[in-house]
Amino acid sequence: MNEAELKQRTKKFALRVLRLVAALPRTTEGRAIGGQLVRSGTSVGANYRAACRGRSKAEFISKLGTVEEEADESAYWMELIVEAGLLKAQRVRALLDEATELTAIMVASRISSSRRP
């Protein structure tokens, strides 16, 4: 997957997160978890774009670490949504899988970038 494809994929992830959060109940729990998920889910793409504009290899690797953390945090909030019974697992599963895949992609990218001279 190249840089442009990954930028598009992370943007699509953010849009899907927004739609998922819009489906949450308007309860104290739904609003609290939804707000957290919006912040982490939308920052995946924003930080990936920032990584691509990095001025150095070290900055690129650091930003990838941030993307990794935000994707993993997004997965955490989605797990809470399911475990708290706010939405059915089948409604969340595909997006949770995407968060897990994005986390793995960022881990692999960060590791391979760190190994390159």
Secondary structure by P-SEA (a helix, b strand, c coil): ccaaaaaaaaaaaaaaaaaaaaaccccaaaaaaaaaaaaaaaaaaaaaaaaaacccaaaaaaaaaaaaaaaaaaaaaaaaaaaaccccccccaaaaaaaaaaaaaaaaaaaaaaacc
